């Protein structure tokens, strides 16, 4: 609950010429006293001050030039009515003050019993004893004026003290009791707020708050004081918002106002109380109101005529086409064809016909089952062994007897292999000749004849 001195760590002269110090008492009550003896005081030090008909103990809350500003804010005059500070409180003063504080709660309970016996319509909220046990201040709250003369006589005769009755409001009562607000901080009325201004429900309406008494009221039971903090900002922002007293007339139907955002200057409307809301700017609302005043209707909340929608669609289509051209992939560059290189045979004999390579002959399938393939096997790779010649030696001979070898005068590899066979047997190309046991015959290796150890060659 201490006031924050934001000039503590700044480069201010150590000796302050202003000699008035702010002293805080119980319940956040603050008063000003003059430091006549120029005592070296710090914030939070207990001091003994002069009060009417006695002395009291309080704590230093503020000193220096900030006290001058606070006095100007609270309109306190710097004159002779300001009392003085006696000394810094010692241990004996603090013990005597502690004894006086111990009497406050029993006195409060007894005072409430007397109020109930007298039937007074008042609520006793707090009691404060002076440190010299000579005087007690009774704080109460009431809706109407109360005649408490009989109550004062009973209290003075029972507690043997001078009695002072002081009426406070409900907000001041909440400030004296203290507490934590819904914002998570200590109550403003118990820390820094001194002047309690009146708060009305119009402040909640301007800020678009729900008129729920449970959420708008504070611990005192009245409207929260913080509703006035941002009211001026809302009043300045609401000047540019048009006043919509009746629905906007459109061809799609009457549009009723549902919500307004005064800071973004946006307004939400719905057609025939539909759940779909359409937001438009405040300038657009003013333009529609002017058209409706002239006795005309707009097509919808966004456009005045239906042709504007078509123009907007065509414009967006053109923009998309431009974007497609801009980000379209570049066309691949055409490669130049390289000139074909003639072989050595055509260079030597340009008039000779070009030799053609013998294409491998594949035998026709014997059965129709080999010709017709099921439709489901189109994507399957063909079996290489199915179309191959059953006698690989025939294909090998055709391969070796290429015209390229005949032109150059080279003997075919079949003849070489035949000469290498000691028995002089030739390989037959008849597919009906099969070895016993249905074993597959593989072509011989290059530059090597058939294996003489096999039983077929014997």
C-alpha positions in Angstrom: 0.0 0.0 0.0 3.0 2.3 0.0 3.1 5.0 -2.7 5.8 4.4 -5.3 8.5 7.2 -5.4 9.6 7.2 -9.0 12.2 10.0 -8.3 14.2 7.9 -5.8 16.9 6.8 -8.2 17.1 10.0 -10.2 19.8 12.6 -10.0 18.0 15.0 -7.7 19.9 17.2 -5.1 20.2 15.3 -1.8 18.9 18.3 0.3 15.3 19.0 -0.5 14.2 22.5 0.2 10.6 21.4 0.7 10.1 20.5 4.3 6.6 19.0 4.3 6.3 15.2 4.5 3.4 12.9 3.7 2.5 10.6 6.6 0.2 7.5 6.2 -2.0 6.2 8.9 -4.3 3.2 9.3 -6.6 2.4 6.4 -4.6 4.4 3.8 -5.4 7.8 5.4 -2.7 10.3 4.5 -2.0 13.7 5.9 0.8 16.3 5.6 3.2 17.4 8.4 6.1 19.8 8.5 9.6 18.6 9.3 10.6 21.5 11.5 13.7 19.9 13.0 15.0 18.7 9.5 15.1 15.1 10.7 16.8 12.6 8.4 13.8 10.5 7.4 13.4 7.6 5.0 10.3 6.1 3.4 8.7 3.7 5.9 10.1 5.2 9.1 7.6 5.5 12.1 7.4 9.0 13.4 5.4 10.7 16.2 3.3 13.6 14.9 1.2 16.2 16.6 -2.6 15.8 16.5 -5.3 17.8 18.2 -5.4 16.8 22.0 -2.5 14.4 21.9 0.0 12.7 19.6 -0.2 9.8 17.1 2.2 7.5 15.2 2.4 7.2 11.5 4.7 6.1 8.7 6.6 8.2 6.2 5.1 7.6 2.7 6.5 10.4 0.6 8.9 13.3 0.8 10.6 15.9 -1.4 9.3 17.7 -4.4 6.6 15.0 -5.0 4.9 16.1 -1.8 4.4 19.6 -3.4 2.7 18.0 -6.4 0.4 15.9 -4.3 -0.6 18.9 -2.2 -1.5 20.8 -5.4 -3.5 17.9 -6.6 -5.4 17.6 -3.4 -5.7 21.3 -3.0 -3.9 21.5 0.4 -2.6 24.9 1.3 0.9 25.4 2.7 0.1 27.5 5.7 0.3 27.4 9.5 -2.5 24.8 9.8 0.0 22.1 9.0 1.2 20.4 12.2 4.7 19.4 13.0 6.7 16.1 13.4 8.0 15.6 16.9 10.6 12.8 16.5 11.3 9.4 15.2 9.2 6.8 17.2 11.3 4.8 19.7 10.7 1.4 21.2 8.6 2.7 24.0 6.3 4.6 21.7 5.8 1.5 19.5 4.9 -0.7 22.6 2.3 1.8 23.8 0.8 2.1 20.3 0.6 -1.7 20.1 -1.4 -1.8 23.3 -3.9 0.7 21.8 -4.2 -1.4 18.6 -5.1 -4.5 20.6 -8.2 -2.7 22.0 -9.6 -2.0 18.5 -11.3 -5.4 17.7 -13.0 -5.9 21.1 -14.2 -2.3 21.0 -15.6 -2.9 17.5 -17.6 -6.0 18.6 -19.0 -4.2 21.7 -19.9 -1.2 19.6 -21.9 -3.3 17.2 -23.9 -4.9 20.0 -24.8 -1.4 21.4 -25.9 -0.3 17.9 -28.2 -3.4 17.6 -29.6 -2.7 21.1 -30.4 0.9 20.2 -31.8 -0.1 16.8 -29.8 2.3 14.7 -29.6 1.9 11.0 -25.9 2.1 10.6 -22.9 -0.2 10.0 -19.8 0.1 12.0 -16.8 -0.7 9.8 -13.6 0.2 11.6 -12.1 1.8 14.7 -8.8 3.6 15.1 -7.2 4.4 18.4 -4.6 7.1 18.9 -1.2 5.9 20.1 -1.7 7.7 23.5 -5.0 5.9 24.2 -6.8 9.1 24.7 -9.1 9.2 21.6 -10.9 6.7 19.3 -12.4 7.4 15.9 -15.4 5.2 14.9 -16.0 4.9 11.1 -19.5 3.9 10.0 -21.6 3.9 6.9 -25.4 4.6 6.6 -27.9 5.4 3.9 -29.7 8.1 5.8 -28.8 10.5 8.5 -28.4 8.8 12.0 -28.9 10.3 15.4 -26.1 8.8 17.4 -26.0 11.1 20.4 -27.1 8.4 22.8 -24.5 6.0 21.2 -21.7 8.5 22.0 -22.6 8.7 25.6 -22.7 4.9 26.1 -19.3 4.5 24.3 -17.5 7.2 26.2 -18.8 5.9 29.6 -17.9 2.3 28.8 -14.4 2.7 27.3 -13.3 5.9 29.1 -12.1 7.7 26.0 -13.1 10.6 23.8 -15.2 9.4 20.9 -15.3 10.8 17.3 -17.9 9.5 14.8 -17.0 9.8 11.1 -19.3 8.7 8.3 -17.7 7.2 5.2 -19.1 6.0 1.9 -19.1 2.4 0.7 -16.1 3.0 -1.5 -14.1 4.5 1.3 -15.1 1.6 3.5 -13.8 -0.9 0.8 -10.6 1.2 0.7 -10.0 1.0 4.4 -10.6 -2.7 4.5 -8.5 -3.4 1.4 -8.5 -6.4 -0.9 -7.6 -7.7 -4.3 -9.6 -6.8 -7.4 -10.6 -9.0 -10.4 -7.6 -7.6 -12.2 -5.3 -9.3 -9.7 -4.0 -6.1 -8.2 -4.7 -4.4 -5.0 -7.7 -2.2 -4.9 -7.2 1.3 -6.4 -9.2 2.9 -3.5 -6.8 1.4 -0.9 -3.6 2.4 -2.7 -3.6 5.6 -4.7 -7.2 6.7 -5.5 -8.4 9.5 -3.4 -11.1 11.3 -5.3 -14.1 9.1 -5.9 -16.0 10.3 -9.0 -19.5 9.1 -9.8 -19.8 6.2 -12.2 -22.9 5.6 -14.3 -24.1 2.8 -16.6 -23.6 5.0 -19.6 -19.9 4.5 -19.2 -20.4 0.8 -19.7 -22.7 1.4 -22.8 -20.1 3.6 -24.5 -17.5 0.8 -24.1 -19.8 -1.9 -25.4 -19.8 -3.8 -22.1 -22.6 -6.2 -21.1 -24.8 -4.6 -18.4 -24.2 -7.4 -15.9 -24.3 -6.0 -12.4 -22.2 -9.0 -11.1 -19.3 -8.1 -13.5 -19.6 -4.3 -13.4 -19.8 -3.9 -9.6 -16.7 -3.9 -7.3 -16.3 -5.1 -3.7 -18.1 -2.0 -2.4 -21.2 -3.0 -4.3 -21.1 0.0 -6.5 -19.9 0.3 -10.1 -16.2 -0.1 -10.6 -14.2 3.1 -10.6 -12.0 1.8 -13.4 -14.9 2.2 -15.8 -14.0 5.9 -16.0 -10.4 5.4 -16.8 -10.8 4.8 -20.5 -14.1 6.6 -21.0 -12.5 9.7 -22.6 -10.7 7.5 -25.2 -13.9 5.8 -26.2 -15.8 9.1 -26.4 -13.2 10.4 -28.9 -13.3 7.3 -31.0 -17.1 7.1 -31.2 -17.3 10.5 -32.9 -16.6 9.0 -36.3 -19.1 6.1 -35.9 -22.4 6.7 -37.8 -25.6 6.5 -35.9 -27.7 3.6 -37.3 -31.2 3.9 -36.0 -33.0 1.8 -38.6 -31.9 -1.1 -40.9 -30.1 -0.5 -44.2 -32.2 -1.1 -47.3 -30.7 -3.5 -49.8 -32.1 -5.7 -52.6 -31.0 -8.8 -50.6 -33.2 -7.6 -47.7 -33.0 -5.2 -44.7 -29.6 -5.3 -43.0 -29.7 -4.8 -39.2 -26.7 -3.7 -37.1 -25.3 -6.5 -34.9 -21.8 -5.2 -33.7 -19.6 -2.2 -33.9 -15.8 -1.9 -33.4 -15.1 1.7 -32.8 -11.3 1.5 -32.9 -11.1 -0.5 -36.2 -14.1 1.5 -37.6 -15.9 -1.6 -38.7 -19.6 -2.5 -38.4 -21.3 -5.9 -38.7 -24.8 -6.3 -40.3 -27.0 -9.3 -41.0 -29.8 -9.9 -43.5 -33.2 -10.6 -41.9 -31.6 -11.6 -38.5 -29.5 -14.3 -40.2 -26.6 -15.9 -38.4 -24.2 -14.8 -41.1 -22.7 -11.4 -40.4 -21.2 -9.1 -43.0 -18.6 -6.5 -42.0 -18.3 -3.2 -43.8 -16.5 0.1 -43.0 -18.1 3.1 -41.5 -17.6 5.1 -44.7 -19.6 2.4 -46.6 -22.4 2.7 -44.0 -22.6 6.4 -44.5 -22.7 6.0 -48.3 -25.5 3.5 -48.0 -27.5 5.8 -45.7 -27.2 8.6 -48.2 -28.5 6.3 -51.0 -31.4 5.1 -48.8 -32.2 8.7 -47.9 -32.6 9.4 -51.7 -35.2 6.6 -51.9 -33.0 4.0 -53.6 -31.7 0.6 -52.6 -28.2 -0.9 -53.1 -27.6 -4.4 -54.5 -26.0 -5.6 -51.3 -23.8 -4.2 -48.5 -20.6 -4.4 -50.6 -21.8 -3.2 -54.1 -24.3 -0.7 -55.3 -25.2 -2.5 -58.5 -24.9 -6.1 -59.8 -22.7 -5.0 -62.7 -19.9 -4.1 -60.3 -19.7 -7.8 -59.2 -19.2 -8.8 -62.9 -16.5 -6.2 -63.4 -14.8 -7.4 -60.2 -14.9 -11.0 -61.4 -13.5 -10.1 -64.8 -10.8 -8.0 -63.2 -9.8 -10.9 -60.9 -9.7 -13.3 -63.9 -7.4 -11.0 -65.7 -5.1 -10.7 -62.7 -5.0 -14.5 -62.5 -4.1 -14.8 -66.1 -1.3 -12.3 -65.7 0.0 -14.2 -62.7 -0.1 -17.5 -64.7 2.0 -15.9 -67.5 4.4 -14.5 -65.1 5.1 -17.7 -63.2 4.6 -20.1 -66.2 7.7 -22.5 -66.8 10.0 -21.4 -69.6 9.8 -23.4 -72.9 12.7 -26.0 -73.3 15.4 -25.0 -75.7 15.7 -27.0 -79.0 18.9 -28.8 -79.4 20.7 -28.7 -82.7 21.0 -32.1 -84.4 24.6 -33.3 -84.7 25.7 -34.4 -88.3 25.9 -38.1 -88.7 29.4 -39.5 -88.9 29.9 -41.9 -91.9 31.7 -45.1 -91.2 35.0 -46.0 -92.8 33.5 -48.3 -95.4 31.3 -45.5 -96.9 34.2 -43.1 -96.9 36.3 -45.6 -98.9 33.5 -46.8 -101.3 30.8 -44.0 -101.5 29.1 -45.7 -104.4 28.8 -49.1 -102.7 25.4 -50.0 -101.2 25.2 -49.7 -97.5 25.4 -53.1 -95.8 22.4 -54.1 -93.7 22.7 -56.0 -90.5 20.9 -59.3 -90.4 18.0 -59.0 -88.1 17.6 -62.0 -85.7 14.8 -64.3 -86.9 12.4 -65.4 -84.3 10.4 -68.5 -84.9 6.6 -68.3 -85.1 4.7 -69.8 -82.2 3.5 -73.3 -82.8 0.3 -73.0 -80.8 -2.3 -70.3 -80.7 -1.9 -70.1 -76.9 1.4 -68.3 -77.4 -0.2 -65.7 -79.7 -3.1 -64.8 -77.5 -2.1 -63.1 -74.2 -4.6 -62.3 -71.4 -5.6 -58.7 -71.2 -4.5 -58.4 -67.6 -0.8 -59.0 -68.5 -0.4 -56.0 -70.7 1.9 -54.2 -68.3 4.0 -57.2 -67.5 7.4 -57.5 -69.1 7.5 -60.3 -71.7 9.4 -63.4 -70.9 12.7 -63.3 -72.8 13.1 -67.1 -72.9 9.6 -67.6 -74.6 10.5 -65.8 -77.8 14.1 -67.1 -78.0 15.0 -69.8 -80.4 15.1 -73.2 -78.8 18.4 -73.9 -80.4 20.7 -71.1 -79.5 23.3 -72.2 -82.0 21.2 -71.1 -84.9 21.0 -67.5 -83.6 24.7 -67.6 -82.7 25.5 -68.6 -86.3 23.4 -65.8 -87.8 25.2 -63.4 -85.5 28.6 -64.6 -86.5 27.8 -64.6 -90.2 27.3 -60.8 -90.3 27.8 -59.1 -93.6 30.4 -57.0 -91.9 32.6 -60.0 -91.5 32.0 -61.1 -95.1 33.0 -57.8 -96.5 36.3 -57.7 -94.8 37.0 -61.3 -95.7 37.1 -62.7 -92.2 36.0 -66.2 -91.6 32.9 -66.7 -89.6 33.1 -67.8 -86.0 30.9 -70.8 -86.8 33.6 -72.2 -89.1 36.2 -71.5 -86.6 34.2 -73.3 -84.0 33.5 -76.2 -86.5 37.2 -76.6 -87.2 38.0 -76.7 -83.5 35.6 -79.6 -83.1 37.7 -82.8 -83.3 34.9 -85.0 -84.4 33.6 -82.7 -87.1 30.1 -82.6 -85.9 27.9 -79.7 -86.9 25.3 -78.1 -84.8 21.8 -78.5 -86.1 19.2 -75.7 -86.1 16.2 -78.1 -85.9 14.1 -77.1 -82.9 12.7 -80.7 -82.6 16.0 -82.0 -81.5 16.0 -81.9 -77.7 18.2 -83.4 -75.2 17.0 -86.1 -72.9 15.6 -84.8 -69.6 14.4 -81.5 -71.2 17.5 -79.7 -70.2 18.2 -76.2 -71.6 21.2 -75.8 -73.8 23.1 -72.6 -73.4 25.2 -71.2 -76.2 29.0 -71.9 -76.0 31.4 -69.3 -74.8 33.1 -67.1 -77.3 36.2 -68.6 -79.1 35.3 -72.0 -77.7 33.4 -75.0 -79.1 30.8 -77.1 -77.5 31.6 -79.1 -74.5 32.8 -82.6 -75.8 32.1 -84.2 -72.4 28.3 -83.9 -72.8 26.5 -87.1 -73.7 24.7 -85.4 -76.7 28.0 -84.9 -78.5 29.3 -88.4 -78.1 
